[in-house]
């Protein structure tokens, strides 16, 4: 394939105060053969002004796309609709890449990649260069996200997907007045058919923001119950253990109560398990309601 091998895409919503760091890290890359695609998810700050200014003199191609605010998953939908390179990786607007990350991904994929794999899974590190969670075992050449976490793996990991693969699977649904569907929905589906090549090297440096989704999960549950219920229905079918499927049902019941969906048992792919989850699901609903009212 001619042109760059990889697109780095960055969903951005009012992150002008952090996205400059993402951009500077891309400017420092030892390999400039990539595209940077910024999906501006309805920002009202000066994100557009910054990115369009950078685009004028950039040593790598920058694509800027503005859309009405849809949430992170909606920005991913738009990115996947527009990416044309063989590989893609999401680097959030409050994160940045180590200086050799693009070179590392490019060389590793050209030496090891094939249509057998969905892509690459690498490490996240924090601002102190400490690995988040666990590394991959030295003898683990390939894995799925599902298997990695089921076998004791911990912490966020950076995913580099083949664009052809990611486009095979359904888009994230957009629910009216909601802004969140778990990105792992697509990853769970991909895990059923493909593995990821492991690389024990950091591909991203992350900083969790106080207003980011990681730090506001209970409020996300409350504000996006249809999106969470949708995600849990997939998880209760594909989760590798009965315990995980049961937990998914509990969360599904809780989200269904929040969204006032009276048909949740009928709509569940695991009806008996869902019925058994009604009492603990109601308890979770009460807990979430109590916590967000505080």
N, C-alpha and C positions, 0 to 999 in steps of 0.2 A: 504494500500500500504506500503510495506517495504521500509526502507531507508528514506532519508530526504524528507520532505514535499515540500520544495521550492528550486528553483534555482534562485540565484541572477545573472543576466547577465550584463556584462559591455562592450559595444562597445568602442573601444579605437583606436584613430588615433593620434599618436605623443603626447601622454599625460603622458609620463613618469614623468613629473614634477608635475602632480596632482594625478595620479592613486595610488600613495603610500598612500595618505590620504584615498582613498576609501578602500584600503586593511587594513589599520590600524583600520578603523571603524569596519570592519568585524571581525578582531581579537578581538575587544572589546565586541562583541555581547555576551549577557548573555545566549543565546542559540546558540550552534555551529552546530546544526543539519540542515545544509543547504549545497548546492553546489554553488561555485562561478565559473561562466563560463566567461572567458574573450575572446571576439571576437576581435582579433587584425586586424583592417581594413587597412592593408598595411602600418603600421608604419615604419618609417625609423630611429627612435630614439632607445633607449635601453629598450623599453617597454617589449619586449620578454625576455630579460635578467633578468629584475626585476621579472616578473611573474613566470618564470621557477625557479628562485632562491627561491621565496616564496613558491612555490609548494613543495619543498623538505622537509620542516619542518612544514607545515601548520597543524593546528588542525581541519581544515575542508577541504573537497575535492575541489581541484582547477582543472578546465579543461581549457586548453589554445588552442585556434583555430586561426590559421593565415589564412587570405585570401587577395587577391588583393583588392585594395581600391574600394569600391562600394558605400560608403556613409552610413549614419546612418541606412537607411531603409534596405540596403543590409545586414548590420550586424544583424539587427533584423531577417531577413529571415533565416540567418545561425543559429542564436540562437534557433529559433523555430523549425528548422529542427533537432536540437541535444538535446533539453531539454527533459527529461523523467520524471521529478517530477510532482506532481499534480498541483503545483502553480509555477508561475514565476514572477519576477519583474525586471525591468531594472533600474539599478543605474548607471548613467553616470560616466565617468572617471574623471570628475571634481566635482563630488558630493560625499556625504557619508551618512551613515545611523546612526541615533541615536542608542545608545548602546543597547536599548531594542527592536529595531524594529523587528528583526526576532522572538523573543519570543512573542511579541505583535501580529504579523500576525498569527503565528502558533496557539496560544491559541484562538484568535478571530475566525479563520476559523474553527477550530475543534468544537467550541461551537455554531457557527451560520451558517457555510457554508453548501451548498447542491448543487445538480445539477441544481437547479432553477437559480442559480446566475452565472454570468460570472466571478466573483471574488470580489475584495475589492477595494474601492477607499478611499485613505487617504490624509493627508495634506502634503504640502511642506512648509518648513520654510527656512529663509535665515540664514546667518552666525550669525546674532544677535538673532536668535531664534524667529523672528517675522514671523507670518503666512503670506504666500504669498496669496493675494486675500482674499476670504471669507471662513469661516468655513461652515460646513453643519448645517442646522437648527436642533435643538435638537430632533424634532419629525420625522426627515427624516431617516428612516431605510434603504431605498434602493433608487437608482436613476440610470439614465443613464447619461453619459457625456453630451449628447445632451440636456436632460431635465434640468440638473443642470445649464448649461450656459444660456439656453433659459429662465430660471426663475430668472435670475439675479446673478447667481454664477460667481465668478471672480477668476482668478489666476490659475497657473499650479497646478495640483493635481497628486498624485502618484497612479499609477494603478498596482494592483496585479491581474493577470489573471489566470484562470484555463487553463492549457496547452492544454487540450482536446478541449476547446472552441476556443482558438486562432488558433489552427491548422485546424479548420473547414473552415476557410475563406481563400480567395486567398492570395498568397504571394504579397508583394510589387513588382511592375514591375521595371525592370532595363532598363533604357534608355541609349543608347550609348552616351558616353562623358558627361553624367549627373550624379550627385551624391545626388539628393534630391527628395524624394516623402514624402509628409506629413504622419507622423505616424498615424494621426487621421483617415486616410482612413480605416484601419481595425476597429478602434474603432467605427466609424459611422456604419459600417456593423453589428458589434456585438450588438450595441444599438437597432437594429431592432428586436432582438430576446431575449435579456437577460438584466437584471438589475445588478447593482453592489451594494454590501453591503457597507454602509458608516461607516467610523470610524473617529471620530474627534480627531485624534492623528497624530503627525508628523511621517512620515515614511522615510523621506529623508531631508537632509540639502543640499541646492543648492547654487552654486555660478556661476553666468552667466559669461562666459569668453568673453574677447574682440573679440576673433576669433571664438566664438561659433555661431551656426546658429541663435540663438535668437537675436544677436547683428548685424547680417549682412543680414537681410531678403530681402532688396531691391536687393542686389547683388545675393542672392539666386534666386530671381525671374528671374533675367537677365541670370544667368548661367544655370538654370534648367527649361526652359519653358515647355518642354514636360511633365516633372514630375508634375509641377504645373497644367497644363491643364488637365492631367489625374485626379488629385485630385479634381479639380473644377467640373468636369463632374459628379463625385459622389456626391459632396456637393450640386450641383444645383438640384439634385433629392431628396436628403434625408434631406436637411436643413429644420428646422421646420417652418420657416416663409418666406413669399414672399420677404420681404426685404433682408433676408440672401441669398435666392436663386438668387435674382437680383444682389447682390454684387458678388456672385460666378460667375455669367455670365460675369460681367464686368472684373473680374480677368481672366476668361477664354479667353475672347477676347484679352486682353493685352498679355497673355502668347502665344496665337496663333500667334499674330503679331510678337512677338519676335522670335518664332520658324519658322516663314515664312510658316505657315500651311494655305494654301488657301482653304482647305476643312473644316474649323472649323465649319461653319454653318451646313453643311451636317452631321458632326460627333457629333454635339451637341444633347443631349437628350431633350433639351428645346429650340427648334429652334426659336420660336417667341420671347421669352425672350432674346435670344442671339442676334437676329437682333436689338432689342431695346437697347441692351448694346453696340452696335458697337461704337457709338460716345463717350460715357464715357470711354469705354475700350481703345479707341485710345488715349484719354486724359491721362489715367493711364500709357499707354505705353510711352508717351512723358515725363511724370513726372519721371518714373523710369529711362529712358534713361538720362534725365538731371541730376538726383541725382547721378547716378553712374559715370558720366563723370566728376563730380566736384572733 
